[in-house]
Amino acid sequence: MVEPNIPSQPPAPIEHLSTIQPAASSTATPPRPSAPPTQQPSIPPPANAKPVPHGGPTRQYLNQNLTPHLLEGMKYIAMYEPEKPLLWLSDFLRDRSRELEGA
């Protein structure tokens, strides 16, 4: 009977997308004279809070009533990676609905 091939080391842990870094370029680039660094704002300017209405009536409805709240919840999920993201998002949307609609 043939025994299964058991690796001597445990498999490498799975990387989350949020921890993956881009690979370094393997091609050498000639050095360029460095320009003085420009002041980049550390925080991007706030996005327009009001969605711009465009598209058909269905898209306009979703952009006005749902998209801003979904995006806010999804940003939190991407940043904090809760254990149960769908449950967290459903709770977030329920609470947001109560805030906005007074239900």
Helices and strands as residue ranges (DSSP letters): G 17-19, H 57-65, H 67-80, H 85-101
